[in-house]
Amino acid sequence: MKIPRDPQNDFSPQQVAYRQDWLSKMHGRDYPYLFGSVPTEPDQLLGTIENYLGLVGVPVGIAGPLLVHGKYAKGDYFVPLATTEGALVASFSRGMQLLTEAGGVTTFLPDNQWSPDEADSPYRFRGDALTKISAICLRSPADAASFDSWLRAHAVRLSETANATSRFARLKEVTPIFQGDIVGLAFRYETDNAMGLNMATKGNEAACHYIMEHAGDLVTGYFNTLGGDKRFVPDEAKGRYVTASATISAALIERRVRSTPDKMRRFLLACNLVLSQRGATAPNIHIANALAALFIACGQDPAFTTVAFRNASTCFEVNSAGDLVASVTLPNVLVGTVGGGTKLPAQRECLAMLDSLDDARKLAEIAAAVALAGEVSVAGAVSAGEFTRAHTELGRGRQHVRHSDVVPSVEVTS
């Protein structure tokens, strides 16, 4: 038994209805919520899903305001977050309000560009890029040196071949990785406003095909992808590299979250030191929450949360004035505003809410600021002894909860 599909027009309303009817009859039940979801135009779905049946609605809440001072993100933002975890939006909103009242979040996203007079400088920054690794199979391990020489001589042509496959992706570096009769090739691309994974896949395919055509006496085949796209690989450029920081006065922390900078600092220290003894990685509190909720709302690939949070780091320090200096660094934020889920109408509306329809770097800076808001909010709640109460009341939908008990109110003016 095969799933019914039409290779010519599988997203037509008639074909979708036929597939829905087939599934209902096979299982002997209806799916009114799944099948009755808001329709989406076929051209918007193309490239995002196969065997389409309907849409699964994920609740979207709004958090903010979040004041950001960045190179790309500037001003106040109200942030859409998609989640089914009660208390998450309230917690992030509280953190955003705290940071905004403290003067806002400063974000920084370095780029890869340098001026012509810096061309000979040893300085290189490998963030704001995407690395995709393929593997070439040599006829013999003894051919490694000859292939390396060939690769050096043809690197420019490989770059041209890969770049011809995309309007956005530009190959900047090819690094060989030798292992017996296998040579890994790490291709590093700049991807403009695209997240770029599919672009990199096409570029690598073209480059590997060129190698097969022109180095056939040395190679027997290739593997275009090695399954590392959604795995964390240390010291590999993958996504946007972005930082966010803020200074929050002790008085504001005491008034808003009923804690102290030193309690919050000690809580983060306990998180990292105690959990590291059990092999925990990712020296942050819960940046995955920020990324997953923002990614789903804005049409990003949520699987890349696993890459982005794995080496994201949070730091709390207390300065000489007794105030909290809070910062996060996210070296691997894989976001884009071109292609994939960003084509879908609701996701585009969420991107528009953040004024990020055509600016992936702005979205990355906002993501870092959102992550910082989540870190300071949870640290404040736990160190004040209020985390369990908030999650019990909001997470379980207790009817008597007063939202203002958990999240300070904020006046919104136009």
Contacts in CASP RR format, 6 or more apart in sequence:
PFRMAT RR
TARGET T0000
AUTHOR 0000-0000-0000
METHOD contacts of the structure
MODEL  1
MKIPRDPQNDFSPQQVAYRQDWLSKMHGRDYPYLFGSVPTEPDQLLGTIE
NYLGLVGVPVGIAGPLLVHGKYAKGDYFVPLATTEGALVASFSRGMQLLT
EAGGVTTFLPDNQWSPDEADSPYRFRGDALTKISAICLRSPADAASFDSW
LRAHAVRLSETANATSRFARLKEVTPIFQGDIVGLAFRYETDNAMGLNMA
TKGNEAACHYIMEHAGDLVTGYFNTLGGDKRFVPDEAKGRYVTASATISA
ALIERRVRSTPDKMRRFLLACNLVLSQRGATAPNIHIANALAALFIACGQ
DPAFTTVAFRNASTCFEVNSAGDLVASVTLPNVLVGTVGGGTKLPAQREC
LAMLDSLDDARKLAEIAAAVALAGEVSVAGAVSAGEFTRAHTELGRGRQH
VRHSDVVPSVEVTS
1 26 0 8 1.000
3 19 0 8 1.000
3 22 0 8 1.000
3 51 0 8 1.000
4 15 0 8 1.000
4 18 0 8 1.000
4 19 0 8 1.000
4 22 0 8 1.000
5 15 0 8 1.000
5 19 0 8 1.000
5 50 0 8 1.000
5 51 0 8 1.000
6 12 0 8 1.000
6 15 0 8 1.000
9 15 0 8 1.000
9 42 0 8 1.000
10 50 0 8 1.000
10 51 0 8 1.000
10 52 0 8 1.000
11 42 0 8 1.000
11 45 0 8 1.000
11 46 0 8 1.000
11 52 0 8 1.000
12 42 0 8 1.000
13 39 0 8 1.000
16 52 0 8 1.000
16 53 0 8 1.000
16 54 0 8 1.000
19 51 0 8 1.000
19 52 0 8 1.000
19 53 0 8 1.000
20 31 0 8 1.000
20 35 0 8 1.000
20 53 0 8 1.000
20 54 0 8 1.000
23 31 0 8 1.000
23 53 0 8 1.000
24 30 0 8 1.000
24 31 0 8 1.000
24 35 0 8 1.000
31 53 0 8 1.000
34 53 0 8 1.000
34 54 0 8 1.000
34 55 0 8 1.000
34 56 0 8 1.000
35 53 0 8 1.000
35 54 0 8 1.000
36 54 0 8 1.000
37 54 0 8 1.000
37 55 0 8 1.000
37 56 0 8 1.000
37 57 0 8 1.000
38 55 0 8 1.000
40 55 0 8 1.000
40 344 0 8 1.000
40 345 0 8 1.000
41 345 0 8 1.000
44 343 0 8 1.000
44 344 0 8 1.000
44 345 0 8 1.000
45 52 0 8 1.000
45 344 0 8 1.000
47 340 0 8 1.000
48 340 0 8 1.000
48 341 0 8 1.000
48 343 0 8 1.000
48 344 0 8 1.000
58 82 0 8 1.000
58 83 0 8 1.000
58 84 0 8 1.000
58 296 0 8 1.000
59 82 0 8 1.000
59 83 0 8 1.000
59 84 0 8 1.000
60 80 0 8 1.000
60 81 0 8 1.000
60 82 0 8 1.000
60 297 0 8 1.000
60 346 0 8 1.000
60 350 0 8 1.000
61 80 0 8 1.000
61 81 0 8 1.000
61 82 0 8 1.000
61 83 0 8 1.000
61 89 0 8 1.000
62 78 0 8 1.000
62 79 0 8 1.000
62 80 0 8 1.000
62 81 0 8 1.000
62 89 0 8 1.000
62 93 0 8 1.000
63 78 0 8 1.000
63 79 0 8 1.000
63 81 0 8 1.000
63 89 0 8 1.000
63 92 0 8 1.000
63 93 0 8 1.000
63 96 0 8 1.000
63 370 0 8 1.000
63 373 0 8 1.000
64 77 0 8 1.000
64 78 0 8 1.000
64 79 0 8 1.000
64 92 0 8 1.000
64 93 0 8 1.000
64 96 0 8 1.000
64 97 0 8 1.000
64 100 0 8 1.000
64 410 0 8 1.000
65 76 0 8 1.000
65 77 0 8 1.000
65 78 0 8 1.000
65 96 0 8 1.000
65 97 0 8 1.000
65 100 0 8 1.000
65 410 0 8 1.000
65 412 0 8 1.000
66 76 0 8 1.000
66 77 0 8 1.000
66 78 0 8 1.000
66 79 0 8 1.000
66 96 0 8 1.000
66 99 0 8 1.000
66 100 0 8 1.000
66 104 0 8 1.000
66 105 0 8 1.000
66 366 0 8 1.000
66 369 0 8 1.000
66 370 0 8 1.000
66 373 0 8 1.000
67 75 0 8 1.000
67 76 0 8 1.000
67 77 0 8 1.000
67 99 0 8 1.000
67 100 0 8 1.000
67 103 0 8 1.000
67 104 0 8 1.000
67 105 0 8 1.000
68 74 0 8 1.000
68 75 0 8 1.000
68 76 0 8 1.000
68 77 0 8 1.000
68 104 0 8 1.000
68 105 0 8 1.000
68 107 0 8 1.000
68 365 0 8 1.000
68 366 0 8 1.000
68 369 0 8 1.000
69 75 0 8 1.000
69 104 0 8 1.000
69 105 0 8 1.000
69 106 0 8 1.000
69 107 0 8 1.000
70 106 0 8 1.000
70 107 0 8 1.000
70 108 0 8 1.000
70 109 0 8 1.000
70 365 0 8 1.000
71 107 0 8 1.000
71 108 0 8 1.000
71 109 0 8 1.000
71 361 0 8 1.000
71 365 0 8 1.000
72 109 0 8 1.000
72 359 0 8 1.000
72 361 0 8 1.000
72 362 0 8 1.000
72 364 0 8 1.000
72 365 0 8 1.000
73 107 0 8 1.000
73 362 0 8 1.000
73 365 0 8 1.000
73 366 0 8 1.000
73 369 0 8 1.000
76 100 0 8 1.000
77 354 0 8 1.000
77 355 0 8 1.000
77 366 0 8 1.000
77 369 0 8 1.000
78 353 0 8 1.000
79 92 0 8 1.000
79 96 0 8 1.000
79 294 0 8 1.000
79 353 0 8 1.000
79 354 0 8 1.000
79 366 0 8 1.000
79 370 0 8 1.000
80 294 0 8 1.000
80 297 0 8 1.000
80 298 0 8 1.000
80 350 0 8 1.000
80 353 0 8 1.000
80 354 0 8 1.000
81 88 0 8 1.000
81 89 0 8 1.000
81 92 0 8 1.000
81 293 0 8 1.000
81 294 0 8 1.000
81 297 0 8 1.000
81 370 0 8 1.000
82 293 0 8 1.000
82 294 0 8 1.000
82 296 0 8 1.000
82 297 0 8 1.000
83 89 0 8 1.000
83 289 0 8 1.000
83 292 0 8 1.000
83 293 0 8 1.000
83 296 0 8 1.000
85 289 0 8 1.000
85 395 0 8 1.000
86 391 0 8 1.000
86 394 0 8 1.000
86 395 0 8 1.000
86 397 0 8 1.000
87 390 0 8 1.000
87 391 0 8 1.000
87 393 0 8 1.000
87 394 0 8 1.000
87 395 0 8 1.000
87 406 0 8 1.000
88 289 0 8 1.000
88 293 0 8 1.000
89 293 0 8 1.000
90 390 0 8 1.000
90 394 0 8 1.000
90 403 0 8 1.000
90 406 0 8 1.000
90 407 0 8 1.000
91 374 0 8 1.000
91 377 0 8 1.000
91 378 0 8 1.000
91 381 0 8 1.000
91 390 0 8 1.000
91 406 0 8 1.000
91 407 0 8 1.000
92 289 0 8 1.000
92 290 0 8 1.000
92 293 0 8 1.000
92 370 0 8 1.000
92 373 0 8 1.000
92 374 0 8 1.000
92 377 0 8 1.000
93 407 0 8 1.000
94 256 0 8 1.000
94 257 0 8 1.000
94 377 0 8 1.000
94 406 0 8 1.000
94 407 0 8 1.000
94 408 0 8 1.000
95 373 0 8 1.000
95 374 0 8 1.000
95 376 0 8 1.000
95 377 0 8 1.000
96 370 0 8 1.000
96 373 0 8 1.000
97 256 0 8 1.000
97 407 0 8 1.000
97 408 0 8 1.000
97 410 0 8 1.000
98 248 0 8 1.000
98 252 0 8 1.000
98 253 0 8 1.000
98 256 0 8 1.000
98 257 0 8 1.000
98 373 0 8 1.000
98 376 0 8 1.000
98 377 0 8 1.000
99 105 0 8 1.000
99 246 0 8 1.000
99 248 0 8 1.000
99 369 0 8 1.000
99 372 0 8 1.000
99 373 0 8 1.000
99 376 0 8 1.000
101 252 0 8 1.000
101 256 0 8 1.000
102 246 0 8 1.000
102 247 0 8 1.000
102 248 0 8 1.000
102 249 0 8 1.000
102 252 0 8 1.000
103 246 0 8 1.000
104 246 0 8 1.000
105 244 0 8 1.000
105 245 0 8 1.000
105 246 0 8 1.000
105 368 0 8 1.000
105 369 0 8 1.000
105 372 0 8 1.000
105 373 0 8 1.000
106 244 0 8 1.000
106 245 0 8 1.000
106 246 0 8 1.000
107 242 0 8 1.000
107 243 0 8 1.000
107 244 0 8 1.000
107 365 0 8 1.000
107 366 0 8 1.000
107 368 0 8 1.000
107 369 0 8 1.000
108 242 0 8 1.000
108 243 0 8 1.000
108 244 0 8 1.000
109 128 0 8 1.000
109 240 0 8 1.000
109 241 0 8 1.000
109 242 0 8 1.000
109 243 0 8 1.000
109 361 0 8 1.000
109 364 0 8 1.000
109 365 0 8 1.000
110 125 0 8 1.000
110 127 0 8 1.000
110 128 0 8 1.000
110 241 0 8 1.000
111 125 0 8 1.000
111 128 0 8 1.000
112 125 0 8 1.000
112 126 0 8 1.000
112 127 0 8 1.000
112 128 0 8 1.000
112 129 0 8 1.000
112 172 0 8 1.000
112 190 0 8 1.000
114 121 0 8 1.000
114 123 0 8 1.000
125 241 0 8 1.000
126 188 0 8 1.000
126 237 0 8 1.000
127 237 0 8 1.000
127 239 0 8 1.000
127 240 0 8 1.000
127 241 0 8 1.000
127 331 0 8 1.000
128 190 0 8 1.000
128 237 0 8 1.000
128 239 0 8 1.000
128 240 0 8 1.000
128 241 0 8 1.000
128 361 0 8 1.000
129 172 0 8 1.000
129 188 0 8 1.000
129 189 0 8 1.000
129 190 0 8 1.000
129 191 0 8 1.000
129 237 0 8 1.000
129 238 0 8 1.000
129 239 0 8 1.000
130 169 0 8 1.000
130 188 0 8 1.000
130 189 0 8 1.000
130 190 0 8 1.000
130 191 0 8 1.000
130 195 0 8 1.000
130 196 0 8 1.000
130 197 0 8 1.000
130 200 0 8 1.000
130 237 0 8 1.000
130 238 0 8 1.000
130 239 0 8 1.000
130 334 0 8 1.000
131 186 0 8 1.000
131 187 0 8 1.000
131 188 0 8 1.000
131 189 0 8 1.000
131 233 0 8 1.000
131 236 0 8 1.000
131 237 0 8 1.000
131 238 0 8 1.000
132 186 0 8 1.000
132 187 0 8 1.000
132 189 0 8 1.000
132 197 0 8 1.000
132 200 0 8 1.000
132 201 0 8 1.000
132 204 0 8 1.000
132 225 0 8 1.000
132 229 0 8 1.000
133 177 0 8 1.000
133 184 0 8 1.000
133 185 0 8 1.000
133 186 0 8 1.000
133 187 0 8 1.000
133 225 0 8 1.000
133 226 0 8 1.000
133 228 0 8 1.000
134 184 0 8 1.000
134 185 0 8 1.000
134 187 0 8 1.000
134 204 0 8 1.000
134 207 0 8 1.000
134 208 0 8 1.000
134 222 0 8 1.000
134 223 0 8 1.000
134 224 0 8 1.000
134 225 0 8 1.000
134 226 0 8 1.000
135 182 0 8 1.000
135 183 0 8 1.000
135 184 0 8 1.000
135 185 0 8 1.000
135 222 0 8 1.000
135 223 0 8 1.000
135 226 0 8 1.000
136 147 0 8 1.000
136 182 0 8 1.000
136 183 0 8 1.000
136 184 0 8 1.000
136 185 0 8 1.000
136 208 0 8 1.000
136 211 0 8 1.000
136 219 0 8 1.000
136 221 0 8 1.000
136 222 0 8 1.000
137 181 0 8 1.000
137 182 0 8 1.000
137 219 0 8 1.000
137 220 0 8 1.000
137 221 0 8 1.000
137 222 0 8 1.000
137 223 0 8 1.000
138 144 0 8 1.000
138 147 0 8 1.000
138 180 0 8 1.000
138 181 0 8 1.000
138 182 0 8 1.000
138 183 0 8 1.000
138 218 0 8 1.000
138 219 0 8 1.000
138 220 0 8 1.000
139 181 0 8 1.000
139 217 0 8 1.000
139 218 0 8 1.000
139 219 0 8 1.000
139 220 0 8 1.000
140 181 0 8 1.000
141 180 0 8 1.000
141 181 0 8 1.000
143 181 0 8 1.000
143 218 0 8 1.000
144 178 0 8 1.000
144 180 0 8 1.000
144 181 0 8 1.000
144 183 0 8 1.000
146 218 0 8 1.000
147 183 0 8 1.000
147 215 0 8 1.000
147 218 0 8 1.000
147 219 0 8 1.000
148 176 0 8 1.000
148 178 0 8 1.000
150 215 0 8 1.000
150 218 0 8 1.000
151 158 0 8 1.000
151 174 0 8 1.000
151 176 0 8 1.000
151 185 0 8 1.000
154 210 0 8 1.000
154 211 0 8 1.000
154 214 0 8 1.000
154 215 0 8 1.000
155 174 0 8 1.000
157 210 0 8 1.000
158 171 0 8 1.000
158 174 0 8 1.000
158 207 0 8 1.000
158 210 0 8 1.000
158 211 0 8 1.000
159 171 0 8 1.000
159 172 0 8 1.000
159 174 0 8 1.000
161 203 0 8 1.000
161 206 0 8 1.000
161 207 0 8 1.000
161 210 0 8 1.000
162 169 0 8 1.000
162 171 0 8 1.000
162 187 0 8 1.000
162 189 0 8 1.000
162 203 0 8 1.000
162 204 0 8 1.000
162 206 0 8 1.000
162 207 0 8 1.000
163 169 0 8 1.000
163 170 0 8 1.000
163 171 0 8 1.000
163 203 0 8 1.000
164 206 0 8 1.000
165 199 0 8 1.000
165 202 0 8 1.000
165 203 0 8 1.000
165 205 0 8 1.000
165 206 0 8 1.000
166 199 0 8 1.000
166 202 0 8 1.000
166 203 0 8 1.000
168 191 0 8 1.000
168 192 0 8 1.000
168 193 0 8 1.000
168 194 0 8 1.000
168 196 0 8 1.000
168 199 0 8 1.000
168 338 0 8 1.000
169 189 0 8 1.000
169 190 0 8 1.000
169 191 0 8 1.000
169 192 0 8 1.000
169 194 0 8 1.000
169 196 0 8 1.000
169 199 0 8 1.000
169 200 0 8 1.000
169 203 0 8 1.000
170 189 0 8 1.000
170 190 0 8 1.000
170 191 0 8 1.000
171 187 0 8 1.000
171 188 0 8 1.000
171 189 0 8 1.000
171 203 0 8 1.000
171 207 0 8 1.000
172 188 0 8 1.000
172 189 0 8 1.000
172 190 0 8 1.000
173 186 0 8 1.000
173 187 0 8 1.000
173 188 0 8 1.000
174 185 0 8 1.000
174 186 0 8 1.000
174 187 0 8 1.000
174 188 0 8 1.000
174 207 0 8 1.000
175 185 0 8 1.000
175 186 0 8 1.000
175 188 0 8 1.000
176 183 0 8 1.000
176 184 0 8 1.000
176 185 0 8 1.000
176 186 0 8 1.000
177 183 0 8 1.000
177 184 0 8 1.000
177 185 0 8 1.000
177 186 0 8 1.000
178 184 0 8 1.000
184 226 0 8 1.000
185 204 0 8 1.000
185 207 0 8 1.000
185 208 0 8 1.000
186 236 0 8 1.000
187 200 0 8 1.000
187 203 0 8 1.000
187 204 0 8 1.000
187 207 0 8 1.000
188 237 0 8 1.000
189 196 0 8 1.000
189 199 0 8 1.000
189 200 0 8 1.000
189 203 0 8 1.000
191 199 0 8 1.000
191 200 0 8 1.000
191 336 0 8 1.000
192 338 0 8 1.000
192 360 0 8 1.000
193 336 0 8 1.000
193 337 0 8 1.000
193 338 0 8 1.000
193 358 0 8 1.000
193 359 0 8 1.000
193 360 0 8 1.000
193 361 0 8 1.000
194 336 0 8 1.000
194 337 0 8 1.000
194 338 0 8 1.000
194 339 0 8 1.000
194 360 0 8 1.000
195 239 0 8 1.000
195 300 0 8 1.000
195 301 0 8 1.000
195 304 0 8 1.000
195 334 0 8 1.000
195 335 0 8 1.000
195 336 0 8 1.000
195 338 0 8 1.000
195 339 0 8 1.000
195 360 0 8 1.000
196 336 0 8 1.000
197 229 0 8 1.000
197 301 0 8 1.000
197 334 0 8 1.000
201 224 0 8 1.000
201 225 0 8 1.000
204 224 0 8 1.000
204 225 0 8 1.000
205 224 0 8 1.000
208 222 0 8 1.000
208 224 0 8 1.000
211 219 0 8 1.000
211 222 0 8 1.000
212 219 0 8 1.000
212 221 0 8 1.000
212 222 0 8 1.000
230 303 0 8 1.000
230 304 0 8 1.000
230 306 0 8 1.000
230 307 0 8 1.000
231 306 0 8 1.000
231 307 0 8 1.000
232 306 0 8 1.000
232 307 0 8 1.000
232 310 0 8 1.000
232 311 0 8 1.000
232 332 0 8 1.000
234 311 0 8 1.000
238 307 0 8 1.000
238 332 0 8 1.000
238 334 0 8 1.000
239 332 0 8 1.000
239 333 0 8 1.000
239 334 0 8 1.000
239 335 0 8 1.000
239 364 0 8 1.000
240 330 0 8 1.000
240 333 0 8 1.000
240 334 0 8 1.000
240 335 0 8 1.000
240 360 0 8 1.000
240 361 0 8 1.000
240 364 0 8 1.000
241 329 0 8 1.000
241 330 0 8 1.000
241 331 0 8 1.000
241 332 0 8 1.000
241 333 0 8 1.000
242 329 0 8 1.000
242 330 0 8 1.000
242 333 0 8 1.000
242 364 0 8 1.000
242 365 0 8 1.000
242 367 0 8 1.000
242 368 0 8 1.000
243 327 0 8 1.000
243 328 0 8 1.000
243 329 0 8 1.000
243 330 0 8 1.000
243 368 0 8 1.000
244 327 0 8 1.000
244 328 0 8 1.000
244 365 0 8 1.000
244 368 0 8 1.000
244 369 0 8 1.000
244 371 0 8 1.000
244 372 0 8 1.000
245 325 0 8 1.000
245 326 0 8 1.000
245 327 0 8 1.000
245 328 0 8 1.000
245 372 0 8 1.000
246 325 0 8 1.000
246 326 0 8 1.000
246 327 0 8 1.000
246 372 0 8 1.000
246 376 0 8 1.000
247 319 0 8 1.000
247 323 0 8 1.000
247 324 0 8 1.000
247 325 0 8 1.000
247 326 0 8 1.000
248 261 0 8 1.000
248 323 0 8 1.000
248 324 0 8 1.000
248 326 0 8 1.000
248 376 0 8 1.000
249 321 0 8 1.000
249 323 0 8 1.000
249 324 0 8 1.000
250 260 0 8 1.000
250 261 0 8 1.000
250 321 0 8 1.000
250 322 0 8 1.000
250 323 0 8 1.000
250 324 0 8 1.000
253 259 0 8 1.000
253 260 0 8 1.000
253 261 0 8 1.000
253 264 0 8 1.000
253 324 0 8 1.000
253 380 0 8 1.000
254 260 0 8 1.000
256 408 0 8 1.000
257 377 0 8 1.000
257 380 0 8 1.000
257 381 0 8 1.000
257 384 0 8 1.000
258 384 0 8 1.000
258 386 0 8 1.000
259 379 0 8 1.000
259 380 0 8 1.000
259 383 0 8 1.000
259 384 0 8 1.000
260 383 0 8 1.000
261 316 0 8 1.000
261 318 0 8 1.000
261 322 0 8 1.000
261 323 0 8 1.000
261 324 0 8 1.000
262 318 0 8 1.000
263 380 0 8 1.000
263 383 0 8 1.000
263 384 0 8 1.000
264 316 0 8 1.000
264 324 0 8 1.000
264 326 0 8 1.000
264 376 0 8 1.000
264 379 0 8 1.000
264 380 0 8 1.000
264 383 0 8 1.000
265 316 0 8 1.000
265 317 0 8 1.000
265 318 0 8 1.000
265 324 0 8 1.000
266 383 0 8 1.000
267 379 0 8 1.000
267 380 0 8 1.000
267 382 0 8 1.000
267 383 0 8 1.000
268 285 0 8 1.000
268 314 0 8 1.000
268 315 0 8 1.000
268 316 0 8 1.000
268 375 0 8 1.000
268 379 0 8 1.000
271 285 0 8 1.000
272 283 0 8 1.000
276 283 0 8 1.000
281 310 0 8 1.000
281 311 0 8 1.000
282 288 0 8 1.000
282 309 0 8 1.000
282 310 0 8 1.000
282 311 0 8 1.000
282 312 0 8 1.000
283 312 0 8 1.000
283 313 0 8 1.000
283 314 0 8 1.000
284 309 0 8 1.000
284 312 0 8 1.000
284 313 0 8 1.000
284 314 0 8 1.000
284 328 0 8 1.000
284 371 0 8 1.000
284 375 0 8 1.000
285 314 0 8 1.000
285 374 0 8 1.000
285 375 0 8 1.000
285 378 0 8 1.000
285 379 0 8 1.000
286 374 0 8 1.000
286 375 0 8 1.000
286 378 0 8 1.000
287 308 0 8 1.000
287 309 0 8 1.000
287 312 0 8 1.000
287 314 0 8 1.000
287 328 0 8 1.000
287 330 0 8 1.000
287 371 0 8 1.000
287 374 0 8 1.000
287 375 0 8 1.000
288 305 0 8 1.000
288 309 0 8 1.000
289 374 0 8 1.000
290 367 0 8 1.000
290 370 0 8 1.000
290 371 0 8 1.000
290 373 0 8 1.000
290 374 0 8 1.000
291 305 0 8 1.000
291 308 0 8 1.000
291 309 0 8 1.000
291 333 0 8 1.000
291 367 0 8 1.000
291 371 0 8 1.000
292 302 0 8 1.000
292 305 0 8 1.000
294 300 0 8 1.000
294 366 0 8 1.000
294 367 0 8 1.000
294 370 0 8 1.000
295 301 0 8 1.000
295 302 0 8 1.000
295 304 0 8 1.000
295 305 0 8 1.000
295 335 0 8 1.000
296 302 0 8 1.000
297 347 0 8 1.000
297 350 0 8 1.000
298 335 0 8 1.000
298 342 0 8 1.000
298 347 0 8 1.000
298 350 0 8 1.000
298 351 0 8 1.000
298 354 0 8 1.000
298 356 0 8 1.000
298 363 0 8 1.000
299 340 0 8 1.000
299 341 0 8 1.000
299 342 0 8 1.000
299 344 0 8 1.000
299 347 0 8 1.000
299 350 0 8 1.000
299 351 0 8 1.000
300 334 0 8 1.000
300 335 0 8 1.000
300 336 0 8 1.000
300 341 0 8 1.000
300 342 0 8 1.000
301 334 0 8 1.000
301 340 0 8 1.000
301 341 0 8 1.000
304 334 0 8 1.000
307 332 0 8 1.000
307 334 0 8 1.000
308 330 0 8 1.000
308 332 0 8 1.000
308 333 0 8 1.000
308 334 0 8 1.000
309 330 0 8 1.000
310 332 0 8 1.000
311 331 0 8 1.000
311 332 0 8 1.000
312 328 0 8 1.000
312 329 0 8 1.000
312 330 0 8 1.000
312 331 0 8 1.000
312 332 0 8 1.000
312 371 0 8 1.000
313 328 0 8 1.000
313 329 0 8 1.000
314 326 0 8 1.000
314 327 0 8 1.000
314 328 0 8 1.000
314 372 0 8 1.000
314 375 0 8 1.000
315 325 0 8 1.000
315 326 0 8 1.000
315 327 0 8 1.000
315 328 0 8 1.000
316 324 0 8 1.000
316 325 0 8 1.000
316 326 0 8 1.000
316 379 0 8 1.000
317 324 0 8 1.000
317 325 0 8 1.000
318 324 0 8 1.000
318 325 0 8 1.000
319 325 0 8 1.000
324 376 0 8 1.000
326 372 0 8 1.000
326 375 0 8 1.000
326 376 0 8 1.000
327 372 0 8 1.000
328 368 0 8 1.000
328 371 0 8 1.000
328 372 0 8 1.000
328 375 0 8 1.000
329 368 0 8 1.000
330 364 0 8 1.000
330 367 0 8 1.000
330 368 0 8 1.000
330 371 0 8 1.000
333 364 0 8 1.000
333 367 0 8 1.000
333 368 0 8 1.000
335 360 0 8 1.000
335 363 0 8 1.000
335 364 0 8 1.000
335 367 0 8 1.000
336 342 0 8 1.000
336 360 0 8 1.000
336 363 0 8 1.000
337 351 0 8 1.000
337 356 0 8 1.000
337 357 0 8 1.000
337 358 0 8 1.000
337 359 0 8 1.000
337 360 0 8 1.000
337 363 0 8 1.000
338 360 0 8 1.000
341 347 0 8 1.000
342 348 0 8 1.000
342 351 0 8 1.000
348 357 0 8 1.000
351 357 0 8 1.000
351 363 0 8 1.000
354 362 0 8 1.000
354 363 0 8 1.000
354 366 0 8 1.000
355 362 0 8 1.000
356 362 0 8 1.000
356 363 0 8 1.000
356 366 0 8 1.000
378 387 0 8 1.000
380 386 0 8 1.000
381 387 0 8 1.000
381 390 0 8 1.000
386 406 0 8 1.000
390 406 0 8 1.000
392 398 0 8 1.000
393 400 0 8 1.000
393 401 0 8 1.000
393 405 0 8 1.000
393 406 0 8 1.000
394 401 0 8 1.000
394 406 0 8 1.000
END
